[in-house]
Amino acid sequence: MSSKRLGALAAAGVAAGLLVAGITLPAVGGAGVGLVTVVNEVGIAPKALSEPPPAEVSVVQDVKGREIARFYEQYRVAVGLSDVAEIMRSAIVAIEDYRFYRHGAIDIEGTMRALAKNVQAGGVSQGGSTITQQYVKQVLFNSATTKADKEKALAASYARKLDELRHALWVEQKYSKDQILEKYLNIAYFGASAYGVEAAAKRFFGVTAAELTLPQAATLAGAVQDPNATDPNLGRGHQERLRKRRDVVLDRMAELGKITKAEAARAKASKLGYVGTKLPGGCETSKYPYFCFYVRQEILRDPTFGRTKDERRKYLERGGLTIRTTLDPAMQRAAERAIRARVRPTDGPVAAQALVQPGTGAIRAMAASREYGAKKHQISYNVVADAAHGGGVGFQAGSTFKTFTLLNALSKGMRLDDGLTAGAGFRASAPSDFVNCAGKSVGDLSHTVTNDEGSPGWKTLRTGTRHSVNTFFMELERRVGLCDTVKTAKALGIHRADGRPLAEYETFVLGINETDPVTVASAYAGIAARGRYCAPMAITAITGRDGKATRYRPSCRQAIDAGVADAAAEVLSGVFTEGTMSGVGGIGRPAAGKTGTTDGYATAWFAGFTPDLAGAVSIGDPRGSSRYKLTGVTIGGRYYGSVQGASIPGPIWNDTMREALRGIAPTPFPQVDRTRFGGCAQDCRTEPEPEEDAEPDMEDIEDFQ
């Protein structure tokens, strides 16, 4: 080996010793030139640094662009250097790397000073890292995905320091000093769960980085050296250490001539001023927690946002996204007020409501009578949605499901005045009277369905629906087919809240399946949109930190014939004028809907729509609706012997719609095709029906499976 090569290796040994102290290469000057020579001789060259963007807060907005929630792994909001107060820039440079703008990739003076202290201490007691090197270290640490990789990124080893040096060389070549400082200020951890200078300014002092004063800037600059030891959120001892560290920064700034001694003295005399601004929470602290959880689950379930759930979580919590949603705050307020007027948070039963826009599926509101949470009188799951969106098992939907048999009958050629004779009771005559979609006969010869409202006799599609006669709908479902009724419901998005297959028994028409307000509201919105069903939609656009936006369009299909939907809307509009809601009344504009009360008053519903907005309201006891029925209960300060669909859900729906649609011109329903649906074709009768009580009453179903 040549003497020249040996000399280079010896010098490299010295350089390695310096590396432990945290060197970076200087551009020019004395010892720096020697080190550059060593670097060239032993092949130390710049090494590209992979710079995945640091974790940044994702913001959720309502339909008008107002913030409603934040998701984050690290509370960080990136800002440009021009958005950071000049005094903050001065303070961080003064204390961390005062020659930052003068040295190149190595600050040889700082390195030699650190080396001398390390030699004296017999180990690494002081680092000589520049801001560039600190940035590199932060990038490597934040990029590490395992505990071992994170430990490696911080290891006090020659290998790690050498690698850090090579990355620093590359960073100095690629970026200007201002760019490096900006990157460092955005990635650094300041303590109190605040990452980056903007988040730290808000967390520590309730201001933006651009508004920081001298004592505030000195405090933050002092915090980065050991943010855990000076974390002001951990008590007085930590705050006192932070105050002392602030004063060190102020003295250093005065020493360097960045501020006067008088300015330093005044700043040191000021209080620390830590306010501990509350960290923005996720859905738990949102004004709209149920909708927020729905949005979160939409992203976590969608492979578009990542191959695995963990990838999708990182996309949401680290991506710095702006998520624009469908939530309309005015409609949300309308839903909340209507619920609050009739159901209290302290009541045993819980009322829940979803509003959905026909033709788009946009969820405009999700409200409940209880706040989200684990405390008393709160509820810890999304009572407005299905299990896939953070909900529970749902509630049986009762007679709201009769609408799907009505639609099936109309699609098979029945006219509005076609009818049949409804008995006082209904019992299948053979198992084959009802055949499910698996081809299995499920007619029950041992069970009789009875009526709890209306009277037996001749009923048309209009009158049987308006008065919600159980035996009429059992016979109608037998005639038009159980499986086709199930298919009609599925075409309109109906599914069980718990994710299991729909129970396909003869009492399907009576709403034996548990579902949720979002699902039912979306199905009824499909009728309002003339048979065009749109999947529930909560997100309209996602904008990345690069400013590029991805917009999401409604996912719609023609689920049922438009004429069939129009005819059904006319029948259901009579529920307000001549049916189970006639005692409650209408909303002053064209509307249609269906009440629903389950067997034994376990739960109660109302689902309805106008051409502009659809909604569904449920009420039931989350402790178990079969055990805790809606009989002999006090709700909203009022005693109820029993709760039906028209008792509480119907009035909530009416009040919501009146307020939610205020200022929106009424839209009429399309005219029904009379040549197709007018009059009667199959079974026609001219004699008048017996008088029936039009007052709101129970729509009881047999809870049979």
Steps between C-alpha positions, in 0.01 A plus 500: 500500500637843408593751766247736345221245547609427858496871574152529361378213714659652808333830425176312448537364852525853630201595289305208644579626847370837401188341358396375841492861608263573215700659218392613156737610228592869475518651157838670547778579741801344673413174667189484286710468185690215662182323586365547148820333376449209738141464389607485138784252569288245692195538275260683729251647257157661535223246543144573394259528791153355464272773631149371550290791619471506880172406658262791472148572623207409274205738525136405448268772372126534460334572167584871537868444579483556875710271717313233694779261607869414473682171469869468575773272621717801577349844556682689226397775259767580241559865412734688274798687643331829416223398742747472788584814697848635426577497873424127510740432214764708674452323833524146364812578297664679793466208739524202268746600227601868510737461203226328296499757221880522489624143497452237235429138569738495800534754781857418592509744793194350663625150431843557651342662806275199548789261437709665772219462753439140396867410534505660844188310602625170361187459287239686302378773735438777249391495140623730232210436267395779272139576419549308176616192688218534749256511210654184355474323837133600534421374150669165566327464835156593368542271201582199719211256519634264768641552847837361386515744209417791731778398741739469207412853387609635840797273569828674604710300257759578233292325238187702576693829516675425173168426334353817650795698363449368149131586511583848632735555208218412262249726679742796489547446129129472422347775712567860594563589862152648535345183362694287747397722790137484392513120483664480841246730665216289360640165610646580844325385818445772760325302775140497623408280200576787261698424186621787288514866589141582398347232720737594783407868480131413523547238770733704721364850451179488295652698211630425154870468426483836325377669821769374739660761725861503621442312829271253324749439221783452748286251692434288194860523385610378840254212503642308203819394680319268742125532443409223743692653790350845435147390406287773665195278497660270759495741793683779680838328510506461124379855454778632719759310294345645187515853645868459581564367153315802355731731692804318360372570150437866581852540638645335190301727271627804689855367487475464123351847462163374377328689780619753755577412859207716605266306274634176642447624855142603432424167337657309788286695746180388326304193606535181302152556362419138419126470437477135396249553223292186480614269224247464224341161551363241265137402479461480878529877532329596174170689505375229265650176634265257326559649159873525574522129582314424179761694300788333682362153432438584136873558457613207717278260301579619149792326319532814287678657796746214558538125467468430872309662782829613655603671176164672484530613862841651427358669191234660718707582808829600334397631160425867566174459312209738466184291491190680374178329602126511438396616848269802491527682835157664465330167437704344780374767739144437387535129574661561839238753611210280398641207694591711801144635520355152558774272634746582777854366536404354838210298357547125474398481132719669239369684195713511187451667163671514162427740214593400143473694176306321225690460174846517658487296820674788680460465877397844618461427870550229762360579843410320821347587835818405687854628465768258393722368779545249780357710782156465653224619266734470202518227239822337385409394146357659189129455566412669168695261275574133442778295658726556199498870588547461874139419583337217691239239415233756415127482571222308324353737243139393539238607249740724309579174311143478370604755241716239323203266458298793365773571245517133404123490447503811281789364295296187430215694347271573791320832490441743781141389556564129461443325827420189696305393802697522822391273779511552872793261501737348246655155500677327214303209354814323382878543547525578128288813547830676571823402326826677580773582251678173576190318374400383847134498604470701820124535550414439865182300549504544877515876528225755452567866426233738631408864457537758771354784298254542220226251431486184292332510164569625151822704477666660200866578461415851612291422808692193608821702500364815656353309793788253512283188523718202588274229356461694175876512453550136593253397230649751254851364560369145449358602162793701366772279649727512803821471299406781261412720799843426650664578166315832483626594846856399411485700178436805716802425718324330790728281710524397861691735727708216642618391154331160504274392211143625509260263675265383225190379682135562428500791744773678304230747394440588865857617556661219701850598383711736710634795304608861550377851410763563229404183317124556522526870411710413194243243385216752528717760324513255210121513473509880516750499212253308284658164564861607465686367803827662602726341756542712815772754431698692763813620314498726195871584463838427655783747444854387573775715648621553144177685423372235260134416554320173434128548462245230567178461307178339621470126441150459361291250308142471384377262768128504420289629216442877514125463448479247783683741732264784403195286572641391836569864591135584438383214723745593776403868488156393619654382829505867603147587387298183553727255676703441813654850497174688444480591867848653477453675168731590217790739454347757266648353182472173304621214719460125526595247763426198711479448875633186663441341838638158587346208688424585859610861452868407503601780261330770295593662168401753243654511154397754241602729219434806295646533150785699661584311819440161662534402864452215743449520876526206739449472874583203718685404816868418436503272806284262298177601328331163552557519874453876548190571296343838429205446733426687821797727439574867557687653206583867471313565823177354362341169597408251226290190556655380174712660231400461136655631181272803508562570870861619497684410174234653276492839676882507513508441124240771436679763710833413342370532147327830561822657626745318272310599185432857605595728214484218245207530261262201523539247220189306392502127449481388135156421369406133517448324167122448528484280193733258674411534868163677513186320612504124540570210268517178699254520791252788488220575743262791515349463848634747758739381763401493867581811698849480651665696774749729333666603826862390549515151635745214536619316191574177678698226334557144600866464586529160343797327340 
